[in-house]
């Protein structure tokens, strides 16, 4: 049996806020979304490169305050070109020979972006 990489699922409460944060600021794209009726909650898949996230407005799918750990090559400099009045992420050296930058979405979910400094790294 081969396991695939898991997909993080985040609870959201406002589609427009989520789109502004994930698409406009972080640079993810909306792959697809599902809504069973015009006023029903949405379920959305976003991606950027190999990273995929699911966002859900459905009560009971999950609770706010989740955290995803995403491996990246470089992101901090890119985010600095798109200022966000609610976010000013720093960079922290991690004990595993990496550099991390964390952001918190408008719903309390945390994305921890890790850039490995090792030439040959294993996850």
N, CA, C and O atoms as a GROMACS GRO file, in nm:
protein
  492
    1UNK      N    1   0.084  -0.117   0.000
    1UNK     CA    2   0.000   0.000   0.000
    1UNK      C    3   0.089   0.124   0.000
    1UNK      O    4   0.182   0.135   0.080
    2UNK      N    5   0.059   0.216  -0.090
    2UNK     CA    6   0.133   0.342  -0.099
    2UNK      C    7   0.047   0.455  -0.043
    2UNK      O    8  -0.067   0.473  -0.085
    3UNK      N    9   0.102   0.530   0.054
    3UNK     CA   10   0.031   0.644   0.110
    3UNK      C   11   0.065   0.769   0.030
    3UNK      O   12   0.180   0.791  -0.007
    4UNK      N   13  -0.034   0.849   0.006
    4UNK     CA   14  -0.015   0.978  -0.060
    4UNK      C   15  -0.002   1.086   0.046
    4UNK      O   16  -0.036   1.063   0.162
    5UNK      N   17   0.046   1.203   0.007
    5UNK     CA   18   0.058   1.315   0.101
    5UNK      C   19  -0.082   1.356   0.147
    5UNK      O   20  -0.174   1.360   0.065
    6UNK      N   21  -0.100   1.386   0.275
    6UNK     CA   22  -0.231   1.427   0.324
    6UNK      C   23  -0.267   1.567   0.274
    6UNK      O   24  -0.179   1.645   0.236
    7UNK      N   25  -0.394   1.598   0.276
    7UNK     CA   26  -0.442   1.731   0.241
    7UNK      C   27  -0.499   1.795   0.366
    7UNK      O   28  -0.587   1.738   0.431
    8UNK      N   29  -0.450   1.913   0.399
    8UNK     CA   30  -0.500   1.984   0.517
    8UNK      C   31  -0.639   2.041   0.488
    8UNK      O   32  -0.667   2.086   0.378
    9UNK      N   33  -0.724   2.036   0.589
    9UNK     CA   34  -0.861   2.086   0.580
    9UNK      C   35  -0.877   2.196   0.684
    9UNK      O   36  -0.857   2.173   0.803
   10UNK      N   37  -0.913   2.316   0.638
   10UNK     CA   38  -0.930   2.431   0.726
   10UNK      C   39  -1.075   2.478   0.726
   10UNK      O   40  -1.140   2.483   0.621
   11UNK      N   41  -1.123   2.512   0.843
   11UNK     CA   42  -1.258   2.567   0.858
   11UNK      C   43  -1.252   2.716   0.830
   11UNK      O   44  -1.166   2.787   0.882
   12UNK      N   45  -1.343   2.764   0.746
   12UNK     CA   46  -1.355   2.906   0.715
   12UNK      C   47  -1.498   2.950   0.739
   12UNK      O   48  -1.589   2.867   0.745
   13UNK      N   49  -1.518   3.081   0.752
   13UNK     CA   50  -1.652   3.134   0.777
   13UNK      C   51  -1.696   3.236   0.673
   13UNK      O   52  -1.813   3.274   0.670
   14UNK      N   53  -1.604   3.280   0.588
   14UNK     CA   54  -1.636   3.386   0.493
   14UNK      C   55  -1.555   3.363   0.366
   14UNK      O   56  -1.433   3.372   0.366
   15UNK      N   57  -1.625   3.332   0.258
   15UNK     CA   58  -1.562   3.300   0.131
   15UNK      C   59  -1.475   3.415   0.080
   15UNK      O   60  -1.362   3.392   0.036
   16UNK      N   61  -1.526   3.539   0.086
   16UNK     CA   62  -1.451   3.654   0.036
   16UNK      C   63  -1.322   3.677   0.114
   16UNK      O   64  -1.218   3.705   0.056
   17UNK      N   65  -1.329   3.665   0.248
   17UNK     CA   66  -1.209   3.678   0.330
   17UNK      C   67  -1.108   3.570   0.296
   17UNK      O   68  -0.988   3.597   0.285
   18UNK      N   69  -1.156   3.447   0.279
   18UNK     CA   70  -1.067   3.336   0.245
   18UNK      C   71  -1.001   3.359   0.110
   18UNK      O   72  -0.881   3.336   0.094
   19UNK      N   73  -1.078   3.405   0.013
   19UNK     CA   74  -1.023   3.430  -0.121
   19UNK      C   75  -0.918   3.542  -0.115
   19UNK      O   76  -0.813   3.530  -0.179
   20UNK      N   77  -0.945   3.648  -0.041
   20UNK     CA   78  -0.848   3.756  -0.028
   20UNK      C   79  -0.718   3.709   0.034
   20UNK      O   80  -0.610   3.751  -0.008
   21UNK      N   81  -0.726   3.623   0.134
   21UNK     CA   82  -0.607   3.575   0.203
   21UNK      C   83  -0.531   3.471   0.121
   21UNK      O   84  -0.412   3.487   0.094
   22UNK      N   85  -0.600   3.365   0.080
   22UNK     CA   86  -0.533   3.252   0.015
   22UNK      C   87  -0.498   3.278  -0.131
   22UNK      O   88  -0.390   3.240  -0.177
   23UNK      N   89  -0.588   3.342  -0.206
   23UNK     CA   90  -0.566   3.363  -0.348
   23UNK      C   91  -0.491   3.494  -0.372
   23UNK      O   92  -0.384   3.495  -0.433
   24UNK      N   93  -0.547   3.604  -0.324
   24UNK     CA   94  -0.489   3.735  -0.354
   24UNK      C   95  -0.354   3.757  -0.283
   24UNK      O   96  -0.263   3.814  -0.342
   25UNK      N   97  -0.342   3.712  -0.158
   25UNK     CA   98  -0.218   3.738  -0.085
   25UNK      C   99  -0.117   3.623  -0.096
   25UNK      O  100  -0.001   3.646  -0.130
   26UNK      N  101  -0.159   3.500  -0.066
   26UNK     CA  102  -0.065   3.388  -0.068
   26UNK      C  103  -0.038   3.331  -0.207
   26UNK      O  104   0.058   3.257  -0.226
   27UNK      N  105  -0.122   3.364  -0.304
   27UNK     CA  106  -0.096   3.319  -0.441
   27UNK      C  107  -0.145   3.181  -0.475
   27UNK      O  108  -0.102   3.123  -0.575
   28UNK      N  109  -0.235   3.125  -0.394
   28UNK     CA  110  -0.296   2.996  -0.429
   28UNK      C  111  -0.398   3.019  -0.540
   28UNK      O  112  -0.442   3.132  -0.562
   29UNK      N  113  -0.434   2.913  -0.609
   29UNK     CA  114  -0.541   2.921  -0.708
   29UNK      C  115  -0.655   2.831  -0.664
   29UNK      O  116  -0.633   2.731  -0.596
   30UNK      N  117  -0.775   2.866  -0.702
   30UNK     CA  118  -0.891   2.782  -0.673
   30UNK      C  119  -0.898   2.675  -0.782
   30UNK      O  120  -0.916   2.707  -0.899
   31UNK      N  121  -0.885   2.549  -0.741
   31UNK     CA  122  -0.893   2.438  -0.836
   31UNK      C  123  -1.038   2.402  -0.865
   31UNK      O  124  -1.077   2.382  -0.980
   32UNK      N  125  -1.116   2.396  -0.760
   32UNK     CA  126  -1.259   2.367  -0.773
   32UNK      C  127  -1.328   2.405  -0.644
   32UNK      O  128  -1.266   2.418  -0.538
   33UNK      N  129  -1.459   2.421  -0.654
   33UNK     CA  130  -1.539   2.443  -0.534
   33UNK      C  131  -1.674   2.377  -0.553
   33UNK      O  132  -1.722   2.361  -0.665
   34UNK      N  133  -1.734   2.340  -0.441
   34UNK     CA  134  -1.865   2.275  -0.444
   34UNK      C  135  -1.959   2.350  -0.350
   34UNK      O  136  -1.922   2.384  -0.238
   35UNK      N  137  -2.078   2.373  -0.399
   35UNK     CA  138  -2.184   2.435  -0.320
   35UNK      C  139  -2.314   2.374  -0.368
   35UNK      O  140  -2.350   2.390  -0.484
   36UNK      N  141  -2.384   2.304  -0.280
   36UNK     CA  142  -2.503   2.230  -0.322
   36UNK      C  143  -2.623   2.318  -0.354
   36UNK      O  144  -2.713   2.274  -0.426
   37UNK      N  145  -2.627   2.439  -0.303
   37UNK     CA  146  -2.734   2.535  -0.331
   37UNK      C  147  -2.676   2.676  -0.315
   37UNK      O  148  -2.571   2.692  -0.253
   38UNK      N  149  -2.743   2.778  -0.370
   38UNK     CA  150  -2.687   2.914  -0.366
   38UNK      C  151  -2.648   2.965  -0.227
   38UNK      O  152  -2.550   3.038  -0.215
   39UNK      N  153  -2.720   2.932  -0.124
   39UNK     CA  154  -2.686   2.980   0.011
   39UNK      C  155  -2.622   2.873   0.099
   39UNK      O  156  -2.605   2.894   0.219
   40UNK      N  157  -2.587   2.761   0.040
   40UNK     CA  158  -2.526   2.651   0.115
   40UNK      C  159  -2.378   2.679   0.138
   40UNK      O  160  -2.317   2.758   0.066
   41UNK      N  161  -2.320   2.613   0.238
   41UNK     CA  162  -2.176   2.629   0.262
   41UNK      C  163  -2.094   2.580   0.142
   41UNK      O  164  -2.139   2.495   0.065
   42UNK      N  165  -1.975   2.636   0.128
   42UNK     CA  166  -1.885   2.599   0.019
   42UNK      C  167  -1.775   2.506   0.070
   42UNK      O  168  -1.735   2.510   0.186
   43UNK      N  169  -1.728   2.424  -0.021
   43UNK     CA  170  -1.612   2.338   0.002
   43UNK      C  171  -1.519   2.364  -0.116
   43UNK      O  172  -1.559   2.349  -0.232
   44UNK      N  173  -1.395   2.403  -0.088
   44UNK     CA  174  -1.305   2.454  -0.191
   44UNK      C  175  -1.170   2.382  -0.185
   44UNK      O  176  -1.119   2.354  -0.077
   45UNK      N  177  -1.114   2.353  -0.301
   45UNK     CA  178  -0.975   2.308  -0.306
   45UNK      C  179  -0.891   2.418  -0.367
   45UNK      O  180  -0.923   2.472  -0.473
   46UNK      N  181  -0.781   2.453  -0.296
   46UNK     CA  182  -0.683   2.549  -0.343
   46UNK      C  183  -0.552   2.477  -0.365
   46UNK      O  184  -0.525   2.375  -0.301
   47UNK      N  185  -0.470   2.529  -0.455
   47UNK     CA  186  -0.336   2.472  -0.469
   47UNK      C  187  -0.238   2.580  -0.512
   47UNK      O  188  -0.274   2.683  -0.570
   48UNK      N  189  -0.116   2.550  -0.481
   48UNK     CA  190  -0.003   2.628  -0.530
   48UNK      C  191   0.112   2.530  -0.541
   48UNK      O  192   0.161   2.480  -0.440
   49UNK      N  193   0.153   2.503  -0.663
   49UNK     CA  194   0.253   2.399  -0.683
   49UNK      C  195   0.196   2.266  -0.636
   49UNK      O  196   0.083   2.231  -0.668
   50UNK      N  197   0.275   2.192  -0.559
   50UNK     CA  198   0.231   2.062  -0.508
   50UNK      C  199   0.148   2.072  -0.381
   50UNK      O  200   0.093   1.973  -0.334
   51UNK      N  201   0.139   2.193  -0.324
   51UNK     CA  202   0.063   2.210  -0.199
   51UNK      C  203  -0.086   2.228  -0.230
   51UNK      O  204  -0.123   2.314  -0.311
   52UNK      N  205  -0.169   2.147  -0.168
   52UNK     CA  206  -0.314   2.158  -0.184
   52UNK      C  207  -0.378   2.172  -0.046
   52UNK      O  208  -0.337   2.107   0.050
   53UNK      N  209  -0.478   2.258  -0.038
   53UNK     CA  210  -0.554   2.279   0.085
   53UNK      C  211  -0.702   2.269   0.053
   53UNK      O  212  -0.746   2.306  -0.056
   54UNK      N  213  -0.778   2.219   0.148
   54UNK     CA  214  -0.923   2.221   0.136
   54UNK      C  215  -0.976   2.319   0.240
   54UNK      O  216  -0.937   2.314   0.356
   55UNK      N  217  -1.065   2.406   0.197
   55UNK     CA  218  -1.131   2.502   0.286
   55UNK      C  219  -1.278   2.466   0.290
   55UNK      O  220  -1.339   2.437   0.187
   56UNK      N  221  -1.337   2.467   0.410
   56UNK     CA  222  -1.476   2.429   0.422
   56UNK      C  223  -1.553   2.527   0.509
   56UNK      O  224  -1.505   2.570   0.614
   57UNK      N  225  -1.672   2.561   0.465
   57UNK     CA  226  -1.765   2.640   0.545
   57UNK      C  227  -1.862   2.549   0.619
   57UNK      O  228  -1.947   2.597   0.694
   58UNK      N  229  -1.852   2.419   0.599
   58UNK     CA  230  -1.945   2.324   0.659
   58UNK      C  231  -1.919   2.306   0.809
   58UNK      O  232  -1.808   2.271   0.850
   59UNK      N  233  -2.020   2.331   0.887
   59UNK     CA  234  -2.012   2.308   1.031
   59UNK      C  235  -1.989   2.160   1.054
   59UNK      O  236  -2.056   2.077   0.993
   60UNK      N  237  -1.897   2.126   1.140
   60UNK     CA  238  -1.872   1.986   1.174
   60UNK      C  239  -1.760   1.921   1.095
   60UNK      O  240  -1.714   1.813   1.133
   61UNK      N  241  -1.714   1.982   0.987
   61UNK     CA  242  -1.602   1.922   0.912
   61UNK      C  243  -1.474   1.927   0.995
   61UNK      O  244  -1.399   1.829   1.000
   62UNK      N  245  -1.450   2.039   1.058
   62UNK     CA  246  -1.331   2.058   1.140
   62UNK      C  247  -1.348   2.186   1.220
   62UNK      O  248  -1.447   2.258   1.201
   63UNK      N  249  -1.255   2.216   1.306
   63UNK     CA  250  -1.264   2.337   1.387
   63UNK      C  251  -1.151   2.432   1.349
   63UNK      O  252  -1.046   2.389   1.303
   64UNK      N  253  -1.173   2.561   1.368
   64UNK     CA  254  -1.066   2.658   1.341
   64UNK      C  255  -0.948   2.634   1.434
   64UNK      O  256  -0.963   2.574   1.541
   65UNK      N  257  -0.833   2.680   1.395
   65UNK     CA  258  -0.714   2.667   1.478
   65UNK      C  259  -0.623   2.554   1.434
   65UNK      O  260  -0.532   2.516   1.508
   66UNK      N  261  -0.645   2.499   1.315
   66UNK     CA  262  -0.558   2.393   1.263
   66UNK      C  263  -0.427   2.453   1.214
   66UNK      O  264  -0.414   2.575   1.200
   67UNK      N  265  -0.331   2.365   1.187
   67UNK     CA  266  -0.201   2.411   1.139
   67UNK      C  267  -0.152   2.316   1.030
   67UNK      O  268  -0.160   2.194   1.044
   68UNK      N  269  -0.100   2.373   0.922
   68UNK     CA  270  -0.040   2.294   0.815
   68UNK      C  271   0.106   2.332   0.803
   68UNK      O  272   0.141   2.449   0.815
   69UNK      N  273   0.190   2.235   0.780
   69UNK     CA  274   0.334   2.253   0.762
   69UNK      C  275   0.363   2.231   0.614
   69UNK      O  276   0.344   2.120   0.563
   70UNK      N  277   0.408   2.336   0.544
   70UNK     CA  278   0.426   2.330   0.400
   70UNK      C  279   0.572   2.358   0.366
   70UNK      O  280   0.628   2.460   0.407
   71UNK      N  281   0.634   2.268   0.290
   71UNK     CA  282   0.773   2.288   0.247
   71UNK      C  283   0.775   2.378   0.125
   71UNK      O  284   0.699   2.356   0.030
   72UNK      N  285   0.860   2.479   0.126
   72UNK     CA  286   0.869   2.575   0.016
   72UNK      C  287   1.015   2.603  -0.016
   72UNK      O  288   1.105   2.571   0.063
   73UNK      N  289   1.039   2.663  -0.130
   73UNK     CA  290   1.173   2.706  -0.167
   73UNK      C  291   1.197   2.849  -0.118
   73UNK      O  292   1.298   2.875  -0.053
   74UNK      N  293   1.106   2.940  -0.148
   74UNK     CA  294   1.117   3.078  -0.101
   74UNK      C  295   0.979   3.141  -0.112
   74UNK      O  296   0.913   3.128  -0.215
   75UNK      N  297   0.936   3.207  -0.008
   75UNK     CA  298   0.804   3.270  -0.011
   75UNK      C  299   0.805   3.407   0.056
   75UNK      O  300   0.733   3.497   0.013
   76UNK      N  301   0.885   3.423   0.159
   76UNK     CA  302   0.881   3.546   0.238
   76UNK      C  303   0.904   3.671   0.152
   76UNK      O  304   0.830   3.769   0.166
   77UNK      N  305   1.002   3.669   0.065
   77UNK     CA  306   1.031   3.784  -0.020
   77UNK      C  307   0.913   3.817  -0.110
   77UNK      O  308   0.881   3.934  -0.132
   78UNK      N  309   0.848   3.713  -0.163
   78UNK     CA  310   0.731   3.733  -0.249
   78UNK      C  311   0.617   3.800  -0.172
   78UNK      O  312   0.554   3.893  -0.221
   79UNK      N  313   0.591   3.751  -0.050
   79UNK     CA  314   0.482   3.809   0.030
   79UNK      C  315   0.510   3.955   0.065
   79UNK      O  316   0.416   4.034   0.078
   80UNK      N  317   0.636   3.990   0.080
   80UNK     CA  318   0.671   4.128   0.112
   80UNK      C  319   0.635   4.224  -0.001
   80UNK      O  320   0.620   4.344   0.021
   81UNK      N  321   0.622   4.171  -0.123
   81UNK     CA  322   0.583   4.257  -0.236
   81UNK      C  323   0.434   4.281  -0.240
   81UNK      O  324   0.387   4.368  -0.314
   82UNK      N  325   0.356   4.205  -0.162
   82UNK     CA  326   0.211   4.222  -0.154
   82UNK      C  327   0.174   4.249  -0.008
   82UNK      O  328   0.126   4.158   0.060
   83UNK      N  329   0.196   4.371   0.041
   83UNK     CA  330   0.170   4.398   0.183
   83UNK      C  331   0.027   4.362   0.223
   83UNK      O  332  -0.068   4.381   0.147
   84UNK      N  333   0.016   4.310   0.343
   84UNK     CA  334  -0.113   4.272   0.400
   84UNK      C  335  -0.126   4.349   0.531
   84UNK      O  336  -0.040   4.336   0.618
   85UNK      N  337  -0.230   4.430   0.548
   85UNK     CA  338  -0.241   4.511   0.670
   85UNK      C  339  -0.254   4.429   0.798
   85UNK      O  340  -0.232   4.482   0.907
   86UNK      N  341  -0.287   4.302   0.786
   86UNK     CA  342  -0.306   4.217   0.904
   86UNK      C  343  -0.191   4.118   0.925
   86UNK      O  344  -0.191   4.046   1.025
   87UNK      N  345  -0.096   4.113   0.835
   87UNK     CA  346   0.013   4.015   0.843
   87UNK      C  347   0.145   4.080   0.810
   87UNK      O  348   0.155   4.157   0.714
   88UNK      N  349   0.246   4.050   0.888
   88UNK     CA  350   0.382   4.090   0.859
   88UNK      C  351   0.472   3.976   0.907
   88UNK      O  352   0.543   3.991   1.006
   89UNK      N  353   0.469   3.863   0.836
   89UNK     CA  354   0.541   3.746   0.886
   89UNK      C  355   0.692   3.765   0.884
   89UNK      O  356   0.748   3.821   0.791
   90UNK      N  357   0.754   3.716   0.988
   90UNK     CA  358   0.899   3.717   0.996
   90UNK      C  359   0.953   3.582   0.954
   90UNK      O  360   0.879   3.493   0.913
   91UNK      N  361   1.084   3.570   0.964
   91UNK     CA  362   1.150   3.443   0.933
   91UNK      C  363   1.225   3.401   1.059
   91UNK      O  364   1.292   3.482   1.124
   92UNK      N  365   1.212   3.274   1.093
   92UNK     CA  366   1.276   3.220   1.213
   92UNK      C  367   1.363   3.102   1.174
   92UNK      O  368   1.321   3.016   1.097
   93UNK      N  369   1.485   3.097   1.226
   93UNK     CA  370   1.570   2.981   1.203
   93UNK      C  371   1.519   2.866   1.288
   93UNK      O  372   1.496   2.881   1.408
   94UNK      N  373   1.502   2.750   1.225
   94UNK     CA  374   1.451   2.632   1.293
   94UNK      C  375   1.566   2.538   1.328
   94UNK      O  376   1.667   2.536   1.257
   95UNK      N  377   1.552   2.460   1.434
   95UNK     CA  378   1.661   2.369   1.475
   95UNK      C  379   1.687   2.256   1.376
   95UNK      O  380   1.789   2.188   1.390
   96UNK      N  381   1.601   2.233   1.279
   96UNK     CA  382   1.620   2.124   1.183
   96UNK      C  383   1.686   2.174   1.055
   96UNK      O  384   1.665   2.115   0.949
   97UNK      N  385   1.766   2.282   1.062
   97UNK     CA  386   1.835   2.339   0.948
   97UNK      C  387   1.736   2.391   0.844
   97UNK      O  388   1.749   2.365   0.725
   98UNK      N  389   1.640   2.464   0.894
   98UNK     CA  390   1.541   2.524   0.806
   98UNK      C  391   1.509   2.665   0.852
   98UNK      O  392   1.553   2.710   0.958
   99UNK      N  393   1.433   2.732   0.772
   99UNK     CA  394   1.383   2.865   0.806
   99UNK      C  395   1.232   2.860   0.790
   99UNK      O  396   1.182   2.814   0.688
  100UNK      N  397   1.161   2.907   0.891
  100UNK     CA  398   1.016   2.901   0.885
  100UNK      C  399   0.956   3.041   0.890
  100UNK      O  400   1.012   3.134   0.948
  101UNK      N  401   0.842   3.052   0.829
  101UNK     CA  402   0.763   3.174   0.832
  101UNK      C  403   0.619   3.128   0.852
  101UNK      O  404   0.569   3.045   0.777
  102UNK      N  405   0.553   3.183   0.953
  102UNK     CA  406   0.416   3.142   0.984
  102UNK      C  407   0.318   3.255   0.960
  102UNK      O  408   0.347   3.371   0.990
  103UNK      N  409   0.203   3.220   0.905
  103UNK     CA  410   0.094   3.316   0.887
  103UNK      C  411  -0.033   3.254   0.942
  103UNK      O  412  -0.049   3.132   0.942
  104UNK      N  413  -0.122   3.338   0.989
  104UNK     CA  414  -0.250   3.292   1.044
  104UNK      C  415  -0.361   3.351   0.959
  104UNK      O  416  -0.367   3.472   0.938
  105UNK      N  417  -0.448   3.265   0.910
  105UNK     CA  418  -0.556   3.313   0.824
  105UNK      C  419  -0.663   3.386   0.907
  105UNK      O  420  -0.656   3.384   1.030
  106UNK      N  421  -0.759   3.450   0.843
  106UNK     CA  422  -0.860   3.526   0.917
  106UNK      C  423  -0.949   3.441   1.009
  106UNK      O  424  -1.031   3.496   1.083
  107UNK      N  425  -0.934   3.309   1.005
  107UNK     CA  426  -1.020   3.219   1.082
  107UNK      C  427  -0.943   3.149   1.194
  107UNK      O  428  -0.998   3.064   1.263
  108UNK      N  429  -0.815   3.185   1.212
  108UNK     CA  430  -0.734   3.128   1.319
  108UNK      C  431  -0.653   3.006   1.281
  108UNK      O  432  -0.590   2.946   1.367
  109UNK      N  433  -0.653   2.968   1.154
  109UNK     CA  434  -0.572   2.856   1.106
  109UNK      C  435  -0.431   2.904   1.075
  109UNK      O  436  -0.414   3.016   1.027
  110UNK      N  437  -0.332   2.822   1.100
  110UNK     CA  438  -0.192   2.860   1.084
  110UNK      C  439  -0.127   2.782   0.970
  110UNK      O  440  -0.143   2.660   0.959
  111UNK      N  441  -0.055   2.852   0.886
  111UNK     CA  442   0.026   2.789   0.782
  111UNK      C  443   0.171   2.816   0.816
  111UNK      O  444   0.213   2.931   0.828
  112UNK      N  445   0.247   2.710   0.831
  112UNK     CA  446   0.390   2.720   0.864
  112UNK      C  447   0.467   2.681   0.739
  112UNK      O  448   0.468   2.564   0.699
  113UNK      N  449   0.532   2.780   0.678
  113UNK     CA  450   0.609   2.756   0.557
  113UNK      C  451   0.754   2.729   0.596
  113UNK      O  452   0.816   2.811   0.664
  114UNK      N  453   0.806   2.616   0.555
  114UNK     CA  454   0.942   2.574   0.591
  114UNK      C  455   1.030   2.570   0.467
  114UNK      O  456   0.996   2.507   0.367
  115UNK      N  457   1.144   2.640   0.474
  115UNK     CA  458   1.244   2.633   0.369
  115UNK      C  459   1.365   2.560   0.426
  115UNK      O  460   1.429   2.609   0.519
  116UNK      N  461   1.397   2.445   0.369
  116UNK     CA  462   1.511   2.369   0.414
  116UNK      C  463   1.640   2.435   0.368
  116UNK      O  464   1.650   2.480   0.253
  117UNK      N  465   1.738   2.442   0.457
  117UNK     CA  466   1.867   2.499   0.422
  117UNK      C  467   1.968   2.391   0.386
  117UNK      O  468   2.078   2.422   0.341
  118UNK      N  469   1.931   2.266   0.407
  118UNK     CA  470   2.020   2.154   0.376
  118UNK      C  471   2.014   2.124   0.226
  118UNK      O  472   1.909   2.138   0.163
  119UNK      N  473   2.126   2.084   0.171
  119UNK     CA  474   2.127   2.050   0.029
  119UNK      C  475   2.048   1.922   0.000
  119UNK      O  476   1.972   1.915  -0.095
  120UNK      N  477   2.068   1.823   0.083
  120UNK     CA  478   1.996   1.696   0.070
  120UNK      C  479   1.911   1.680   0.193
  120UNK      O  480   1.961   1.643   0.299
  121UNK      N  481   1.784   1.707   0.180
  121UNK     CA  482   1.696   1.696   0.295
  121UNK      C  483   1.591   1.589   0.273
  121UNK      O  484   1.549   1.561   0.160
  122UNK      N  485   1.550   1.533   0.382
  122UNK     CA  486   1.445   1.431   0.380
  122UNK      C  487   1.333   1.480   0.470
  122UNK      O  488   1.358   1.535   0.577
  123UNK      N  489   1.212   1.459   0.427
  123UNK     CA  490   1.096   1.501   0.508
  123UNK      C  491   1.050   1.388   0.593
  123UNK      O  492   0.954   1.402   0.668
   0.00000   0.00000   0.00000
